[in-house]
Amino acid sequence: MKGKSGYDRKQQGRQPQGGLMIIVLVFASGAAGLMYQVSWMKQLGLLFGNTSQAAAATLAAFFAGLGTGSWWWGKRLSGATRPMRSYAWLEFGIAVSALTYFAILKMFHAVYPSLHAAVQGTAWIWIIKFALALLLIFPASFFMGGTIPAIGQAAIRDPNRLGHTGALLYGMNTLGAAMGLAFAAFVLVPSFGFTFTYAITLALSLAVGVIAWSLRDSSPPPEPEKAVREKTEETAPPGERIAIGVVCFFSGFVILALEVVWTRIFAQVHENSVYSYAIILIVVLIGLALGSVISSVISRCVRNPWSALSGLILIGGVLLVLGPFILMHVTHGLAPVSSLEPWSDYVRGLFNTGFRGIGIVVIALGTVFPFLMKVVERGAAAPGWKLGKLLAINTLGSIAGAVLCGFFMLPILGMWKSLQILTIMYLTLGLVLPLGWGTRGITLRVLSIAFLVLSLTASDPGGLPVAGNLEKEGKVMQAWEDSDGTVTVIERPSGHRVIKINGSYGLGSTAAYLEQTYQARIPLLLFPQTKSVFFLGLGTGISAGAAFDKSFPNVDRVVTCEIIPAVVEASKRWIPEKMTGGLFSDARSSILIEDGRHALQASSEQFDMINADLFLPYQRGAGSLYSLEHFRVVASRLHDDGVFVQWLPLYQLTEYEFGVICRTMLEVFGDVTLWRNNFQPGQEKIALMARKKSVPFMVPRADNQESLAAAVEGLTWQATTPDMFRVAAESIPFLYAGNLTASKQLFGGFPINTDDRPVIEYQTPKTFREVAQHDKIIWCVGPRLIGWLDRLAQITPPENDPSWSGHPESSLHFIRAGNAFQRAMVSKAAGDFLSADNAWQTFLDAWRSAAK
């Protein structure tokens, strides 16, 4: 046929079977790719630490494999006689490479601590992390990168349909990625864990390969070497090639950078769980898929692809100019979500907010890269090679966008200025296109310049708030937009200061000074011989600072680990030094900016005490701090007589999570006991104190008996408030709440939280909403906590508790007094005054007996 190239004529003899089946294969391959990524990011986060730098190293390794694979396989498959067979081999290669992943990962777990210790505190640590991530992820992602070029080489028989068919294949692959992520995050991992999810993903890759193998191409005669070489040569003018490369690179750069910024913005609104994070990524992927489908349709009816491309860029740029204001409107000024509606309604609400906030913008941006396939239709190069080059350049841009935005743009410019810069960058792309100087070209350029000016003037988003409604809480003293989160210091009208993460989660307040000091004082009073302490989490710095009090002269080393650098700066600058003690000045103090679990895992140092702060259980990444593997690492970093103190925010845990955490800790430690931090109904904090073996606690000092007796004289439950109690060495048993080890049968029905089955991280967002549907008391506080304490006391009463063996009766009386005091305060808060009065009398009798 006249006008057809040799490539075109040969394609007429190549009729791959099952056009619909090819779409199914591309969809399934995309789903498997994101399911692999979910597992890799999780496992390497546990190995390297859940920091933004570690995540960036993993993501960069993944994208590096994709980009390199796209380029390599796209070029080599341009002369393939059976591209469907090549595609099948690529899928088999993915499965085999992914199968070896866990074996290699196990070896890395063995050698990583030694490597980390050798280069700790130097830039080499990031090079090592990236190198290890490359060794683990690169092989499988390298094969993944070749799948679209290979399937494109098989499916696109007419070069003039590259824009239509290529965009459709890319869109279906991206839609598959979105569905794979949704299936993994909402079904597979919560129900079966990561290992089972990985096995399903491997099976999916193998199934795609087997089906692709059965869709055999008819085999044309071998092509001359010259014909194969022509398929990898460019025929477009140099100016057009440069423009294509620039648009291809920066479309990937902008979209991945925007994803980083959007994730940060929505973190101010959502509860920042694994689900809210996944939902934003799913929204972005679906938007990109829809943009690809739209591009596929447009490519069939345009005559001037450069003008159409410029129009698509202009539309995306205009929406980016309006984007910040759309987001502010949809999120009601970044107001945090605090809904207790049913789980399904909550998830639908998050998707609704995501699509309304960024959906139309993503769809518009998602049309540009696929439309480049229409622009490059001209020329003799084979479809697989064209697709491979475009994907490689776009992926390179994606790596640059994610890394530069996460580590430079956000910390330096903030999220709104970053959005503005990305908008300017995107609108500028329309000015580099070879549009000519006709009426259409001039119009498109003028409009692009007009909206560029608008983004710098009337639509400048720089003045928008970085977190919602904080001004209502008090004066914002300072805000940091760090790589790992937005940190804000607020001074309330009372003069007290609070440090918040992402606008909603409070790390602590100077108003709760005593309670925060108790997190250090209580365990140090129990174990006064403690010399070295590791604090996992800094918060306000008040808890760690309390360890430097002169009451604890034996303490000679305090290591405090905090994952977010801005939190350390906020504490140092805005929390009064008299409250943080010697944390920032004492020679005994060391502060690590690191993921706490990773710091313990990668170190060989042992401590007398490891004191873990309160961690929000449903926050993404926090669940791993309650896992079996983490507790085992902690145990290995304790001296034989050391103690691990895990503080729990019962006002953020249901009874289910409380039971899971207790059961998990009981699997590791030979002695676990329960201790109170306060007696405030509804705001209870407790500590799980764990030791390797059961040893009776030291007998408290017996002095100050007269003052102890006088402390309760004249008190009535009506006039007493929970915060009137003060921690003292001689009355420390008053805070004891029960022996979990001796009452282990209470926790046998709860699952164990592991890295593979992360029950806490995935179930908590659902559990507390399920409880809220049928009970006013959601959390394990007030009467729910009293119920647990009663069951513990029934199984192991104080007189039979091995932790208090050999103690005088005064210790047992103090324990009974503490239980009665808490019951009195809970009954008072509930309005049950008869029970409050009875419990108060029990408290007075027990206290007076203890003080004799």
Secondary structure, DSSP 8 states (H G I E B T S, - for coil): -TT--HHHHHHHT---S-HHHHHHHHHHHHHHHHHHHHHHHHHHHHHH-SSHHHHHHHHHHHHHHHHHHHHHHHHHTTT-S-HHHHHHHHHHHHHHHHHTHHHHHHHHHHHHHHHHHHHTTSTHHHHHHHHHHHHHHHHHHHHHHTHHHHHHHHH--SGGGIIIIIHHHHHHHHHHHHHHHHHIIIIIHHHH-HHHHHHHHHHHHHHHHHHHHHS---------HHHHHHTT---S-HHHHHHHHHHHHHHHHHHHHHHHHHHHHHHTTS---HHHHHHHHHHHHHHHHHHHHHHHHHTTS-S-HHHHHHHHHHHHHHHHHHHHHHHHHHTTTT--------HHHHHHHHHHHHIIIIIHHHHHHTTHHHHHHHHTTSSSS-HHHHHHHHHHHHHHHHHHHHHHIIIIIHHHHHHHHHHHHHHHHHHHHTTSS---SSHHHHHHHHHHHHHHHHHHTTT-GGGS-SSTTGGGTSEEEEEEEETTEEEEEEE-TTS-EEEEETTTEEEEEGGGHHHHHHHHHHHHHH-TT--EEEEE--TTSHHHHHTTSTT-TT--EEEEEES-HHHHHHHHHHS-HHHHTTTTT-TTEEEEES-HHHHHHT----EEEEEE----TTSTTGGGGGSHHHHHHHHHTEEEEEEEEEEEEGGG--HHHHHHHHHHHHTT-SEEEEEES---TT--EEEEEEESS-----------HHHHHHTTTT--TTT--GGG----GGGGGGGEEEETTTTGGGGTTS----SSS-HHHHHHHHHHHHHHTT-S--SS-THHHHHHHHHHHHHS-GGG-GGGTT--HHHHHHHHHHHHHHHHHHHHHHT-HHHHHHHHHHHHHHHHHHT-
